[in-house]
Amino acid sequence: MPSFSAFAERLAVAQWTARDFTGFTPSRIKTELLSGLTVALALVPEAVAFAFLAGVPPLVGLYAAFIICLITAVLGGRPGMISAATAATAVLMVTLVRDYGLQYLLAATVVAGLLQIAAGYLRLGNLMRFVSRSVITGFAGATADAFTLFERLEKKIEQYPNQLMRASVELAKDWRTDRYLRHLQAMMIVADTSISLVVTGNGDVLEPENGLAAIGSGGNYALAAARALVDTDMSAEEIARKAMAIAADICIYTNDKVVVETLDAK
């Protein structure tokens, strides 16, 4: 029979109880309660809103919020683990609920989760590209919105080959003026071997100093760290990894599990 220590290595709740029950203080209890309230106040309204979006009763959203918290507490998570994918899932479930009813929702969610776990273990994400391999892109904001913008950017790059600045400016024009695109909530970083740009829905196309750009919740922390390291002997990949690690230590919404994509310099 496996020992408790072996069991604790697998379950976050076992690690928490084994380590923390002996050191509970009033200040620690206060910290834990505030952390729980923060999660509840952020996750519950979000889950209910996405339930409306998916066309299911709000109670389903409440159940989903509770299950997410329970599973994370027992099985553990990662620094910066958030439920951003819930929005994309809700959009995909609209047709399913409308055509087949609520009884298929749980089964579809479980199957989708299993497929996502399998894709993660097989590292299939390395095979997926939404934009030409000559360009690296990143986004912050709603996932579904970002995919729409990536498709538009790919078309602009095809229209203006080897002119990333021109393609980005044309994308920003459409993003700003198009009746549909103007409602998309996201920010993008696009880069090739010669230039790095930040593109926003306000019609801005910004070229950052030193080629360093960062967006998202922990973007300012990562950018500050990268600027401090840019004059060292570290490579660009080493700077990126170190900057992300520093941002993850400061910002709870920044993940420290990163995948680095690179372009071969000319």
Backbone as CSV, one residue per row, in Angstrom:
resi,resn,N_x,N_y,N_z,CA_x,CA_y,CA_z,C_x,C_y,C_z
1,MET,0.852,-1.193,0.000,0.000,0.000,0.000,0.890,1.247,0.000
2,PRO,0.617,2.224,-0.872,1.462,3.411,-0.924,1.377,4.223,0.357
3,SER,2.489,4.851,0.715,2.556,5.647,1.935,1.831,6.981,1.738
4,PHE,1.597,7.680,2.861,0.920,8.974,2.793,1.766,9.991,2.027
5,SER,3.112,9.897,2.193,3.974,10.854,1.500,3.878,10.687,-0.012
6,ALA,3.777,9.425,-0.476,3.617,9.191,-1.913,2.270,9.718,-2.392
7,PHE,1.243,9.544,-1.560,-0.080,10.050,-1.898,-0.083,11.575,-1.949
8,ALA,0.670,12.204,-1.004,0.712,13.662,-0.930,1.385,14.278,-2.145
9,GLU,2.286,13.522,-2.765,2.960,14.047,-3.945,2.008,14.219,-5.124
10,ARG,0.891,13.502,-5.097,-0.048,13.528,-6.207,-1.226,14.471,-5.983
11,LEU,-1.658,14.630,-4.747,-2.838,15.445,-4.468,-2.451,16.729,-3.750
12,ALA,-2.905,17.852,-4.301,-2.578,19.145,-3.703,-3.170,19.288,-2.315
13,VAL,-4.378,18.752,-2.104,-5.017,18.903,-0.810,-4.242,18.166,0.275
14,ALA,-3.620,17.027,-0.080,-2.814,16.290,0.894,-1.551,17.070,1.245
15,GLN,-0.918,17.674,0.251,0.265,18.495,0.520,-0.093,19.670,1.420
16,TRP,-1.233,20.288,1.141,-1.652,21.469,1.902,-1.903,21.108,3.363
17,THR,-2.628,20.003,3.596,-2.946,19.617,4.974,-1.703,19.166,5.721
18,ALA,-0.840,18.417,5.049,0.359,17.916,5.724,1.301,19.045,6.096
19,ARG,1.349,20.096,5.280,2.309,21.169,5.506,1.773,22.280,6.388
20,ASP,0.484,22.571,6.260,-0.021,23.823,6.807,-0.828,23.703,8.094
21,PHE,-1.329,22.527,8.424,-2.142,22.437,9.634,-1.349,22.788,10.887
22,THR,-0.041,22.531,10.854,0.775,22.802,12.041,1.111,24.276,12.180
23,GLY,0.943,25.041,11.103,1.360,26.443,11.163,0.238,27.433,10.982
24,PHE,-0.987,27.044,11.328,-2.111,27.957,11.161,-2.041,29.080,12.187
25,THR,-2.146,30.287,11.710,-2.175,31.478,12.543,-3.359,32.323,12.090
26,PRO,-3.803,33.265,12.913,-4.906,34.142,12.493,-4.638,34.852,11.172
27,SER,-3.397,35.285,10.963,-3.088,35.978,9.708,-3.173,35.030,8.521
28,ARG,-2.759,33.761,8.741,-2.837,32.782,7.646,-4.295,32.454,7.314
29,ILE,-5.133,32.342,8.337,-6.555,32.082,8.096,-7.173,33.230,7.305
30,LYS,-6.806,34.460,7.672,-7.311,35.633,6.964,-6.892,35.596,5.494
31,THR,-5.621,35.230,5.237,-5.124,35.155,3.868,-5.877,34.115,3.055
32,GLU,-6.127,32.942,3.680,-6.831,31.876,2.969,-8.274,32.289,2.658
33,LEU,-8.942,32.947,3.601,-10.313,33.381,3.371,-10.396,34.429,2.268
34,LEU,-9.459,35.378,2.277,-9.449,36.398,1.235,-9.174,35.789,-0.135
35,SER,-8.297,34.790,-0.178,-8.011,34.124,-1.444,-9.253,33.415,-1.976
36,GLY,-9.964,32.722,-1.075,-11.186,32.030,-1.491,-12.253,32.982,-1.969
37,LEU,-12.413,34.107,-1.258,-13.412,35.101,-1.663,-13.070,35.725,-3.016
38,THR,-11.767,35.957,-3.248,-11.339,36.520,-4.526,-11.702,35.594,-5.681
39,VAL,-11.423,34.297,-5.493,-11.756,33.318,-6.529,-13.268,33.266,-6.757
40,ALA,-14.026,33.261,-5.656,-15.482,33.163,-5.779,-16.060,34.383,-6.489
41,LEU,-15.608,35.580,-6.106,-16.142,36.796,-6.695,-15.771,36.929,-8.168
42,ALA,-14.646,36.323,-8.567,-14.230,36.408,-9.966,-14.835,35.295,-10.808
43,LEU,-14.865,34.084,-10.259,-15.250,32.914,-11.057,-16.756,32.747,-11.179
44,VAL,-17.497,32.983,-10.090,-18.942,32.725,-10.117,-19.666,33.620,-11.110
45,PRO,-19.488,34.949,-11.084,-20.189,35.782,-12.092,-19.782,35.425,-13.521
46,GLU,-18.504,35.086,-13.710,-18.039,34.704,-15.041,-18.742,33.439,-15.522
47,ALA,-18.844,32.436,-14.646,-19.485,31.175,-15.016,-20.973,31.369,-15.315
48,VAL,-21.636,32.203,-14.539,-23.060,32.467,-14.781,-23.246,33.192,-16.116
49,ALA,-22.378,34.153,-16.411,-22.476,34.889,-17.679,-22.277,33.950,-18.863
50,PHE,-21.306,33.046,-18.747,-21.061,32.114,-19.841,-22.189,31.090,-19.961
51,ALA,-22.887,30.826,-18.866,-24.052,29.943,-18.943,-25.138,30.582,-19.806
52,PHE,-25.378,31.871,-19.611,-26.328,32.590,-20.473,-25.880,32.533,-21.931
53,LEU,-24.558,32.691,-22.143,-24.021,32.679,-23.494,-24.248,31.328,-24.173
54,ALA,-24.092,30.248,-23.395,-24.264,28.899,-23.943,-25.728,28.498,-24.049
55,GLY,-26.622,29.288,-23.476,-28.038,28.976,-23.554,-28.491,27.944,-22.546
56,VAL,-27.813,27.862,-21.398,-28.182,26.908,-20.360,-28.600,27.689,-19.112
57,PRO,-29.305,27.051,-18.169,-29.726,27.746,-16.948,-28.538,28.259,-16.146
58,PRO,-28.685,29.397,-15.464,-27.589,29.935,-14.653,-27.090,28.959,-13.591
59,LEU,-27.967,28.070,-13.113,-27.558,27.105,-12.109,-26.447,26.192,-12.624
60,VAL,-26.464,25.912,-13.920,-25.394,25.109,-14.510,-24.057,25.834,-14.378
61,GLY,-24.080,27.156,-14.567,-22.862,27.932,-14.392,-22.349,27.893,-12.966
62,LEU,-23.278,27.942,-11.991,-22.869,27.856,-10.590,-22.251,26.498,-10.280
63,TYR,-22.868,25.434,-10.787,-22.291,24.104,-10.600,-20.888,24.033,-11.208
64,ALA,-20.743,24.592,-12.395,-19.443,24.560,-13.065,-18.385,25.301,-12.255
65,ALA,-18.753,26.473,-11.698,-17.802,27.240,-10.894,-17.374,26.446,-9.664
66,PHE,-18.328,25.769,-9.023,-18.005,24.971,-7.838,-17.087,23.810,-8.196
67,ILE,-17.367,23.129,-9.305,-16.559,21.980,-9.703,-15.130,22.403,-10.037
68,ILE,-14.987,23.549,-10.726,-13.641,24.045,-11.051,-12.833,24.293,-9.782
69,CYS,-13.460,24.964,-8.798,-12.764,25.231,-7.534,-12.428,23.943,-6.802
70,LEU,-13.360,23.001,-6.779,-13.148,21.740,-6.064,-12.011,20.932,-6.685
71,ILE,-12.034,20.794,-8.000,-10.996,20.007,-8.669,-9.625,20.645,-8.499
72,THR,-9.570,21.978,-8.613,-8.290,22.663,-8.437,-7.765,22.499,-7.015
73,ALA,-8.657,22.565,-6.014,-8.239,22.422,-4.622,-7.720,21.019,-4.328
74,VAL,-8.338,19.996,-4.916,-7.956,18.607,-4.629,-6.778,18.161,-5.476
75,LEU,-6.850,18.415,-6.775,-5.820,17.905,-7.685,-4.705,18.902,-7.941
76,GLY,-4.932,20.154,-7.579,-3.892,21.153,-7.788,-4.028,21.845,-9.131
77,GLY,-3.274,22.898,-9.278,-3.276,23.651,-10.528,-1.888,24.175,-10.790
78,ARG,-1.819,25.245,-11.555,-0.545,25.861,-11.864,-0.640,27.345,-11.551
79,PRO,0.502,28.015,-11.278,0.449,29.453,-11.044,-0.187,30.169,-12.227
80,GLY,-1.162,31.012,-11.931,-1.828,31.749,-12.988,-2.910,30.954,-13.692
81,MET,-3.349,29.828,-13.108,-4.377,29.019,-13.764,-5.700,29.771,-13.732
82,ILE,-6.278,30.011,-14.901,-7.532,30.758,-15.000,-8.486,30.010,-15.906
83,SER,-9.707,30.497,-16.018,-10.746,29.799,-16.783,-11.050,30.523,-18.081
84,ALA,-10.029,31.067,-18.751,-10.265,31.831,-19.975,-10.889,30.990,-21.073
85,ALA,-10.577,29.683,-21.082,-11.133,28.826,-22.141,-12.636,28.634,-21.998
86,THR,-13.217,29.033,-20.861,-14.652,28.872,-20.663,-15.447,29.630,-21.715
87,ALA,-14.972,30.792,-22.109,-15.692,31.594,-23.108,-15.771,30.858,-24.439
88,ALA,-14.629,30.335,-24.896,-14.623,29.609,-26.164,-15.510,28.374,-26.085
89,THR,-15.468,27.671,-24.936,-16.304,26.484,-24.767,-17.783,26.841,-24.812
90,ALA,-18.152,27.938,-24.149,-19.558,28.357,-24.135,-20.062,28.649,-25.541
91,VAL,-19.230,29.305,-26.353,-19.634,29.613,-27.729,-19.865,28.326,-28.519
92,LEU,-18.990,27.335,-28.322,-19.108,26.084,-29.069,-20.320,25.263,-28.629
93,MET,-20.758,25.444,-27.376,-21.850,24.628,-26.848,-23.237,25.165,-27.211
94,VAL,-23.309,26.362,-27.763,-24.615,26.955,-28.063,-25.426,26.058,-28.993
95,THR,-24.824,25.646,-30.098,-25.531,24.816,-31.079,-25.890,23.457,-30.501
96,LEU,-24.983,22.879,-29.722,-25.237,21.565,-29.124,-26.455,21.598,-28.216
97,VAL,-26.529,22.586,-27.328,-27.653,22.693,-26.397,-28.952,22.978,-27.146
98,ARG,-28.877,23.825,-28.166,-30.084,24.181,-28.913,-30.656,22.992,-29.685
99,ASP,-29.777,22.195,-30.288,-30.234,21.117,-31.167,-30.515,19.809,-30.433
100,TYR,-29.767,19.532,-29.348,-29.879,18.222,-28.714,-30.304,18.279,-27.248
101,GLY,-30.315,19.464,-26.665,-30.754,19.573,-25.287,-29.613,19.554,-24.289
102,LEU,-29.949,19.861,-23.048,-28.957,20.006,-21.996,-28.315,18.678,-21.596
103,GLN,-29.003,17.541,-21.843,-28.512,16.254,-21.359,-27.184,15.849,-22.010
104,TYR,-26.850,16.434,-23.156,-25.606,16.081,-23.836,-24.438,16.984,-23.423
105,LEU,-24.720,18.023,-22.654,-23.694,19.009,-22.341,-22.565,18.420,-21.507
106,LEU,-22.909,17.668,-20.457,-21.878,17.104,-19.584,-20.985,16.129,-20.342
107,ALA,-21.607,15.243,-21.128,-20.824,14.261,-21.876,-19.878,14.944,-22.861
108,ALA,-20.385,15.970,-23.552,-19.549,16.684,-24.515,-18.396,17.400,-23.824
109,THR,-18.656,17.967,-22.651,-17.607,18.664,-21.901,-16.529,17.692,-21.443
110,VAL,-16.932,16.520,-20.948,-15.965,15.514,-20.492,-15.107,15.034,-21.662
111,VAL,-15.745,14.731,-22.793,-15.000,14.266,-23.964,-14.019,15.339,-24.442
112,ALA,-14.487,16.595,-24.474,-13.608,17.687,-24.901,-12.426,17.837,-23.951
113,GLY,-12.675,17.690,-22.643,-11.583,17.776,-21.673,-10.561,16.672,-21.861
114,LEU,-11.034,15.447,-22.098,-10.124,14.322,-22.325,-9.289,14.533,-23.585
115,LEU,-9.927,15.045,-24.630,-9.184,15.321,-25.857,-8.135,16.405,-25.638
116,GLN,-8.481,17.401,-24.823,-7.529,18.475,-24.541,-6.344,17.952,-23.743
117,ILE,-6.596,17.068,-22.770,-5.506,16.463,-21.989,-4.606,15.643,-22.902
118,ALA,-5.212,14.855,-23.789,-4.429,14.040,-24.712,-3.573,14.905,-25.637
119,ALA,-4.168,16.006,-26.127,-3.414,16.902,-27.001,-2.238,17.533,-26.258
120,GLY,-2.445,17.822,-24.961,-1.353,18.390,-24.175,-0.217,17.415,-23.975
121,TYR,-0.545,16.168,-23.642,0.496,15.158,-23.441,1.238,14.849,-24.739
122,LEU,0.532,14.879,-25.861,1.159,14.600,-27.151,1.826,15.832,-27.759
123,ARG,1.675,16.980,-27.094,2.267,18.237,-27.550,1.842,18.584,-28.982
124,LEU,0.557,18.408,-29.245,0.044,18.709,-30.578,-0.008,20.212,-30.851
125,GLY,0.070,21.017,-29.789,0.055,22.464,-29.984,1.209,22.954,-30.835
126,ASN,2.336,22.196,-30.824,3.481,22.600,-31.636,3.196,22.485,-33.126
127,LEU,2.146,21.716,-33.502,1.817,21.523,-34.913,0.803,22.532,-35.416
128,MET,0.197,23.300,-34.501,-0.875,24.219,-34.876,-0.317,25.608,-35.136
129,ARG,-0.618,26.142,-36.287,-0.213,27.494,-36.615,-1.410,28.230,-37.208
130,PHE,-1.644,29.440,-36.756,-2.745,30.239,-37.294,-2.236,31.312,-38.251
131,VAL,-0.937,31.546,-38.213,-0.335,32.552,-39.066,0.919,31.951,-39.690
132,SER,1.365,32.513,-40.794,2.546,32.038,-41.495,3.710,31.796,-40.534
133,ARG,4.509,30.768,-40.820,5.637,30.430,-39.953,6.755,31.463,-40.011
134,SER,6.684,32.392,-40.932,7.679,33.462,-40.968,7.371,34.553,-39.963
135,VAL,6.219,34.442,-39.277,5.764,35.454,-38.319,5.370,34.771,-37.014
136,ILE,5.779,35.349,-35.901,5.356,34.882,-34.585,4.283,35.830,-34.054
137,THR,3.208,35.274,-33.528,2.117,36.096,-33.008,1.778,35.682,-31.588
138,GLY,1.269,36.630,-30.836,0.772,36.363,-29.493,-0.417,37.266,-29.225
139,PHE,-1.252,36.890,-28.266,-2.434,37.699,-27.994,-2.742,37.696,-26.506
140,ALA,-3.501,38.692,-26.106,-4.059,38.760,-24.756,-5.508,39.185,-24.906
141,GLY,-6.403,38.456,-24.254,-7.819,38.767,-24.366,-8.621,37.518,-24.650
142,ALA,-9.791,37.700,-25.246,-10.685,36.589,-25.510,-10.107,35.682,-26.597
143,THR,-10.099,34.378,-26.339,-9.490,33.430,-27.262,-10.186,33.423,-28.614
144,ALA,-11.511,33.368,-28.601,-12.253,33.333,-29.859,-11.985,34.593,-30.686
145,ASP,-11.890,35.744,-30.028,-11.592,36.989,-30.739,-10.207,36.926,-31.375
146,ALA,-9.244,36.372,-30.640,-7.879,36.301,-31.152,-7.801,35.423,-32.397
147,PHE,-8.530,34.300,-32.418,-8.518,33.432,-33.589,-9.055,34.167,-34.819
148,THR,-10.105,34.954,-34.615,-10.660,35.739,-35.721,-9.625,36.721,-36.251
149,LEU,-8.900,37.366,-35.335,-7.888,38.341,-35.744,-6.708,37.653,-36.422
150,PHE,-6.334,36.468,-35.962,-5.251,35.734,-36.605,-5.601,35.415,-38.062
151,GLU,-6.844,35.023,-38.290,-7.269,34.730,-39.660,-7.172,35.968,-40.540
152,ARG,-7.587,37.111,-40.002,-7.502,38.357,-40.770,-6.034,38.716,-41.032
153,LEU,-5.181,38.516,-40.024,-3.769,38.841,-40.191,-3.131,37.957,-41.252
154,GLU,-3.488,36.672,-41.269,-2.944,35.761,-42.279,-3.287,36.243,-43.685
155,LYS,-4.523,36.713,-43.859,-4.935,37.221,-45.174,-4.145,38.475,-45.547
156,LYS,-3.894,39.338,-44.561,-3.130,40.556,-44.839,-1.685,40.227,-45.198
157,ILE,-1.116,39.222,-44.525,0.263,38.826,-44.820,0.356,38.240,-46.225
158,GLU,-0.668,37.489,-46.625,-0.693,36.961,-47.989,-0.836,38.085,-49.011
159,GLN,-1.584,39.107,-48.624,-1.792,40.238,-49.531,-0.545,41.111,-49.635
160,TYR,0.191,41.234,-48.506,1.409,42.053,-48.474,2.576,41.199,-47.983
161,PRO,3.086,40.299,-48.796,4.168,39.399,-48.355,5.440,40.176,-48.008
162,ASN,6.095,39.720,-46.937,7.351,40.321,-46.480,7.190,41.792,-46.101
163,GLN,5.960,42.202,-45.792,5.700,43.573,-45.340,4.842,43.516,-44.079
164,LEU,5.445,43.088,-42.986,4.680,42.897,-41.758,4.094,44.208,-41.248
165,MET,4.845,45.283,-41.351,4.331,46.578,-40.920,3.085,46.961,-41.716
166,ARG,3.127,46.823,-43.027,1.972,47.165,-43.866,0.789,46.266,-43.546
167,ALA,1.035,44.967,-43.385,-0.047,44.039,-43.064,-0.682,44.375,-41.721
168,SER,0.149,44.758,-40.747,-0.368,45.095,-39.415,-1.176,46.379,-39.437
169,VAL,-0.719,47.357,-40.202,-1.461,48.623,-40.320,-2.818,48.378,-40.966
170,GLU,-2.860,47.552,-42.004,-4.131,47.253,-42.662,-5.063,46.489,-41.722
171,LEU,-4.503,45.578,-40.922,-5.318,44.871,-39.936,-5.881,45.841,-38.913
172,ALA,-5.040,46.778,-38.429,-5.497,47.752,-37.444,-6.611,48.633,-38.009
173,LYS,-6.522,48.971,-39.290,-7.588,49.758,-39.925,-8.910,49.000,-39.889
174,ASP,-8.841,47.722,-40.307,-10.070,46.913,-40.301,-10.598,46.752,-38.890
175,TRP,-9.694,46.512,-37.966,-10.074,46.288,-36.571,-10.776,47.510,-35.996
176,ARG,-10.316,48.666,-36.391,-10.862,49.915,-35.869,-12.183,50.303,-36.528
177,THR,-12.311,50.020,-37.823,-13.448,50.560,-38.568,-14.534,49.530,-38.878
178,ASP,-14.184,48.260,-38.933,-15.179,47.250,-39.277,-16.223,47.121,-38.176
179,ARG,-17.484,47.021,-38.575,-18.582,46.988,-37.611,-18.501,45.780,-36.679
180,TYR,-18.036,44.667,-37.205,-17.928,43.440,-36.414,-16.617,43.398,-35.637
181,LEU,-15.516,43.699,-36.309,-14.207,43.562,-35.676,-14.009,44.537,-34.522
182,ARG,-14.641,45.703,-34.592,-14.399,46.722,-33.559,-14.826,46.272,-32.163
183,HIS,-15.665,45.239,-32.097,-16.121,44.731,-30.802,-15.212,43.630,-30.250
184,LEU,-14.201,43.215,-31.009,-13.308,42.159,-30.544,-12.352,42.715,-29.496
185,GLN,-12.290,42.033,-28.360,-11.491,42.499,-27.231,-10.206,41.680,-27.140
186,ALA,-9.103,42.241,-27.621,-7.822,41.535,-27.577,-6.703,42.525,-27.889
187,MET,-5.482,42.116,-27.599,-4.289,42.819,-28.044,-3.375,41.787,-28.674
188,MET,-2.588,42.205,-29.633,-1.734,41.273,-30.353,-0.296,41.771,-30.414
189,ILE,0.630,40.829,-30.375,2.028,41.086,-30.703,2.343,40.283,-31.958
190,VAL,2.925,40.926,-32.945,3.359,40.235,-34.157,4.823,40.571,-34.382
191,ALA,5.577,39.590,-34.834,7.007,39.809,-35.019,7.532,38.910,-36.119
192,ASP,8.495,39.426,-36.883,9.263,38.601,-37.803,10.737,38.824,-37.482
193,THR,11.610,38.460,-38.371,13.036,38.564,-38.064,13.556,39.993,-38.086
194,SER,12.742,40.938,-38.534,13.222,42.309,-38.656,12.493,43.313,-37.774
195,ILE,11.281,42.986,-37.309,10.504,43.981,-36.570,9.538,43.303,-35.619
196,SER,9.267,43.974,-34.497,8.256,43.529,-33.538,7.228,44.647,-33.391
197,LEU,5.934,44.268,-33.365,4.868,45.256,-33.316,3.794,44.842,-32.321
198,VAL,3.158,45.839,-31.707,1.986,45.632,-30.863,0.792,46.253,-31.582
199,VAL,-0.261,45.464,-31.800,-1.443,45.920,-32.529,-2.633,45.903,-31.572
200,THR,-3.407,47.000,-31.540,-4.549,47.109,-30.636,-5.817,47.432,-31.413
201,GLY,-6.942,47.248,-30.751,-8.229,47.544,-31.357,-8.512,49.017,-31.501
202,ASN,-7.671,49.861,-30.932,-7.839,51.309,-31.080,-7.240,51.831,-32.375
203,GLY,-6.710,50.935,-33.181,-6.077,51.342,-34.418,-4.598,51.638,-34.276
204,ASP,-4.014,51.302,-33.132,-2.597,51.578,-32.886,-1.727,50.432,-33.383
205,VAL,-0.623,50.767,-34.026,0.425,49.809,-34.379,1.720,50.377,-33.814
206,LEU,2.208,49.781,-32.745,3.322,50.341,-31.991,4.574,49.479,-32.173
207,GLU,5.676,50.133,-32.441,6.961,49.438,-32.516,7.740,49.714,-31.234
208,PRO,7.902,48.716,-30.358,8.534,48.950,-29.054,10.038,49.163,-29.177
209,GLU,10.597,49.801,-28.157,12.039,50.015,-28.111,12.763,48.697,-27.882
210,ASN,13.925,48.567,-28.503,14.792,47.396,-28.331,14.142,46.096,-28.792
211,GLY,13.012,46.192,-29.498,12.361,44.982,-29.963,11.679,44.185,-28.873
212,LEU,11.509,44.773,-27.679,10.898,44.070,-26.548,9.438,44.478,-26.423
213,ALA,8.556,43.505,-26.386,7.119,43.785,-26.272,6.484,42.762,-25.355
214,ALA,5.490,43.193,-24.600,4.767,42.299,-23.692,3.353,42.833,-23.511
215,ILE,2.378,41.936,-23.440,0.984,42.307,-23.224,0.387,41.345,-22.212
216,GLY,-0.823,41.645,-21.759,-1.491,40.765,-20.808,-1.336,41.241,-19.381
217,SER,-1.862,40.454,-18.451,-1.902,40.841,-17.038,-0.505,41.112,-16.479
218,GLY,0.419,40.212,-16.763,1.781,40.378,-16.242,2.731,40.971,-17.245
219,GLY,2.196,41.583,-18.308,3.048,42.098,-19.365,4.045,43.148,-18.903
220,ASN,3.601,44.070,-18.045,4.506,45.129,-17.585,5.641,44.572,-16.734
221,TYR,5.338,43.542,-15.921,6.392,42.925,-15.117,7.420,42.231,-16.012
222,ALA,6.924,41.477,-16.994,7.827,40.768,-17.898,8.655,41.751,-18.722
223,LEU,8.024,42.844,-19.168,8.740,43.830,-19.972,9.835,44.511,-19.159
224,ALA,9.528,44.866,-17.909,10.535,45.494,-17.056,11.715,44.557,-16.820
225,ALA,11.423,43.283,-16.575,12.493,42.310,-16.352,13.342,42.137,-17.608
226,ALA,12.691,42.071,-18.773,13.432,41.894,-20.029,14.326,43.092,-20.314
227,ARG,13.818,44.295,-20.035,14.639,45.485,-20.258,15.866,45.502,-19.353
228,ALA,15.710,44.977,-18.146,16.850,44.929,-17.233,17.891,43.910,-17.684
229,LEU,17.454,42.899,-18.430,18.364,41.820,-18.829,18.909,41.977,-20.237
230,VAL,18.378,42.934,-21.019,18.706,42.995,-22.433,20.177,43.333,-22.672
231,ASP,20.817,44.025,-21.745,22.222,44.402,-21.916,23.191,43.362,-21.375
232,THR,22.687,42.243,-20.923,23.543,41.163,-20.420,23.957,40.256,-21.574
233,ASP,24.693,39.199,-21.245,25.155,38.252,-22.260,24.128,37.155,-22.539
234,MET,22.962,37.240,-21.946,21.939,36.221,-22.144,21.371,36.289,-23.565
235,SER,20.987,35.134,-24.086,20.360,35.092,-25.406,18.928,35.576,-25.312
236,ALA,18.312,35.808,-26.477,16.927,36.282,-26.490,15.998,35.271,-25.822
237,GLU,16.202,33.988,-26.065,15.359,32.969,-25.440,15.556,32.932,-23.933
238,GLU,16.788,33.056,-23.479,17.058,33.059,-22.036,16.419,34.266,-21.362
239,ILE,16.474,35.427,-22.033,15.842,36.635,-21.480,14.338,36.433,-21.381
240,ALA,13.736,35.873,-22.430,12.285,35.653,-22.429,11.876,34.718,-21.303
241,ARG,12.599,33.622,-21.132,12.257,32.663,-20.081,12.422,33.276,-18.691
242,LYS,13.516,34.014,-18.482,13.752,34.631,-17.176,12.717,35.702,-16.880
243,ALA,12.385,36.508,-17.884,11.395,37.569,-17.693,10.032,36.980,-17.364
244,MET,9.645,35.900,-18.040,8.356,35.262,-17.761,8.336,34.644,-16.368
245,ALA,9.466,34.079,-15.951,9.532,33.497,-14.609,9.366,34.576,-13.537
246,ILE,9.985,35.737,-13.753,9.860,36.843,-12.800,8.416,37.346,-12.773
247,ALA,7.812,37.511,-13.950,6.423,37.973,-14.007,5.484,36.988,-13.324
248,ALA,5.737,35.692,-13.493,4.886,34.677,-12.871,4.979,34.719,-11.351
249,ASP,6.145,35.075,-10.824,6.305,35.178,-9.370,5.541,36.368,-8.804
250,ILE,5.342,37.401,-9.628,4.689,38.622,-9.158,3.189,38.610,-9.430
251,CYS,2.804,38.175,-10.637,1.409,38.251,-11.079,0.759,36.874,-11.010
252,ILE,-0.353,36.767,-10.305,-1.024,35.478,-10.147,-1.667,35.000,-11.436
253,TYR,-1.854,35.884,-12.404,-2.485,35.509,-13.663,-1.469,35.122,-14.734
254,THR,-0.181,35.094,-14.388,0.869,34.753,-15.338,1.382,33.351,-15.053
255,ASN,1.398,32.526,-16.076,1.811,31.133,-15.947,3.321,31.009,-16.063
256,ASP,3.921,30.114,-15.281,5.360,29.887,-15.394,5.693,28.677,-16.259
257,LYS,4.675,28.058,-16.864,4.886,26.958,-17.805,4.757,27.540,-19.213
258,VAL,5.878,27.750,-19.877,5.872,28.467,-21.147,6.428,27.588,-22.265
259,VAL,5.998,27.891,-23.468,6.535,27.294,-24.678,7.149,28.426,-25.487
260,VAL,8.430,28.308,-25.818,9.137,29.375,-26.520,9.177,29.068,-28.018
261,GLU,8.728,30.019,-28.815,8.817,29.915,-30.267,9.875,30.882,-30.767
262,THR,10.682,30.435,-31.712,11.770,31.252,-32.213,11.731,31.326,-33.730
263,LEU,12.360,32.353,-34.261,12.551,32.517,-35.704,14.038,32.521,-35.990
264,ASP,14.428,31.895,-37.077,15.830,31.912,-37.469,16.185,33.271,-38.029
265,ALA,17.237,33.883,-37.468,17.658,35.196,-37.940,18.229,35.083,-39.348
266,LYS,18.044,36.169,-40.108,18.558,36.175,-41.478,20.081,36.266,-41.448
